[in-house]
Amino acid sequence: MTIAGLDDSTDALRRELNGVRAMNKCATCECFLGVVAQAVADLRRLESPTAAGARDEFAGWLAEAEGRMRSCQHCEVCVPAGPYERFREALTAASSRGPDAADPGAEDSCACGPRCCT
């Protein structure tokens, strides 16, 4: 689906998650990888070169981390949750504006549970 105005939000998500990935504690954390996997699923619904580029980059991160994922460290603040929540808000807002609306999917921002995402 094509939704106007989401390229900026996709670029922001990509930049921010690149920063999170650079943090040693997050790169193989199940929370980060769960956010990345959900972002890949969301980006599959969008038809733009920007979305395709981010989706492919994120899918590469998942492949790279395969077999190295570790469990949640129960950080006070889940660093990957914020960028993804902002992207979901933009996706939800954009999808409610027109007939080409993408299904925003589940409300939960990731699968890490309430400790990380709320």
C-alpha positions as CSV (number, residue, x, y, z in Angstrom):
1,M,0.0,0.0,0.0
2,T,1.2,3.5,-0.7
3,I,0.7,6.0,2.0
4,A,2.0,9.5,1.4
5,G,4.3,11.0,4.0
6,L,5.7,7.9,5.6
7,D,9.1,8.1,4.0
8,D,10.3,10.6,6.6
9,S,9.0,8.4,9.4
10,T,10.7,5.4,7.8
11,D,14.0,7.2,7.5
12,A,13.7,8.4,11.1
13,L,13.1,4.8,12.2
14,R,16.0,3.5,10.2
15,R,18.4,6.2,11.6
16,E,17.2,5.7,15.2
17,L,17.4,1.9,15.1
18,N,20.8,2.1,13.6
19,G,21.9,4.0,16.7
20,V,20.2,1.5,18.9
21,R,21.9,-1.4,17.1
22,A,25.3,0.3,17.7
23,M,24.7,-0.1,21.4
24,N,26.4,-3.3,22.5
25,K,23.6,-4.1,25.1
26,C,20.9,-3.9,22.4
27,A,22.3,-5.4,19.3
28,T,21.3,-9.0,20.1
29,C,18.6,-8.3,22.7
30,E,15.3,-10.0,22.1
31,C,13.6,-6.7,22.6
32,F,15.5,-5.0,19.9
33,L,15.2,-7.9,17.5
34,G,11.5,-8.1,18.2
35,V,11.1,-4.5,17.3
36,V,13.1,-5.0,14.2
37,A,11.0,-8.0,13.2
38,Q,7.8,-6.1,13.7
39,A,9.1,-3.2,11.7
40,V,9.9,-5.6,8.8
41,A,6.3,-6.8,8.9
42,D,5.0,-3.2,8.9
43,L,7.3,-2.2,6.1
44,R,6.2,-5.1,3.9
45,R,2.8,-3.4,3.7
46,L,4.2,-0.2,2.3
47,E,5.1,0.3,-1.3
48,S,8.0,2.8,-1.6
49,P,11.7,2.5,-2.3
50,T,12.4,3.9,1.2
51,A,10.3,1.3,2.9
52,A,11.8,-1.5,0.8
53,G,15.4,-0.3,1.7
54,A,14.7,-0.1,5.4
55,R,12.9,-3.5,5.3
56,D,15.8,-5.2,3.5
57,E,18.4,-3.6,5.9
58,F,16.4,-4.7,8.9
59,A,15.9,-8.2,7.5
60,G,19.7,-8.4,7.2
61,W,20.1,-7.4,10.9
62,L,17.8,-10.3,11.8
63,A,19.8,-12.7,9.7
64,E,23.0,-11.5,11.2
65,A,21.8,-11.9,14.8
66,E,20.3,-15.4,14.2
67,G,21.5,-17.7,16.9
68,R,23.0,-14.9,19.0
69,M,19.8,-13.5,20.5
70,R,19.8,-13.1,24.2
71,S,17.0,-12.5,26.6
72,C,15.8,-9.1,27.8
73,Q,18.0,-7.4,30.4
74,H,15.0,-5.6,31.9
75,C,16.5,-2.2,31.3
76,E,14.7,0.7,33.0
77,V,14.0,2.2,29.6
78,C,13.7,-0.1,26.5
79,V,15.7,1.9,24.0
80,P,14.3,0.4,20.8
81,A,10.7,0.9,21.9
82,G,10.6,4.6,21.4
83,P,11.6,4.8,17.8
84,Y,9.2,2.0,16.9
85,E,6.3,3.6,18.8
86,R,6.9,6.9,16.9
87,F,6.9,5.0,13.6
88,R,3.7,3.2,14.5
89,E,2.0,6.5,15.5
90,A,2.9,7.9,12.1
91,L,1.7,4.8,10.3
92,T,-1.6,4.8,12.2
93,A,-2.1,8.5,11.6
94,A,-1.3,8.2,7.8
95,S,-3.5,5.1,7.4
96,S,-6.5,6.8,8.9
97,R,-6.2,9.7,6.3
98,G,-7.3,7.9,3.2
99,P,-8.6,5.0,1.2
100,D,-5.0,3.6,0.7
101,A,-4.8,3.0,4.5
102,A,-2.5,0.3,5.7
103,D,-3.8,-2.0,8.5
104,P,-1.8,-0.7,11.5
105,G,-1.9,-4.2,13.0
106,A,-1.7,-5.0,16.7
107,E,-1.5,-2.2,19.2
108,D,1.4,-3.7,21.1
109,S,4.7,-2.1,19.9
110,C,6.7,-5.2,20.5
111,A,6.7,-8.6,22.0
112,C,9.0,-7.8,25.0
113,G,6.1,-7.4,27.4
114,P,5.0,-4.6,29.7
115,R,8.4,-4.1,31.3
116,C,10.0,-2.8,28.1
117,C,7.1,-1.2,26.2
118,T,5.0,0.5,28.7
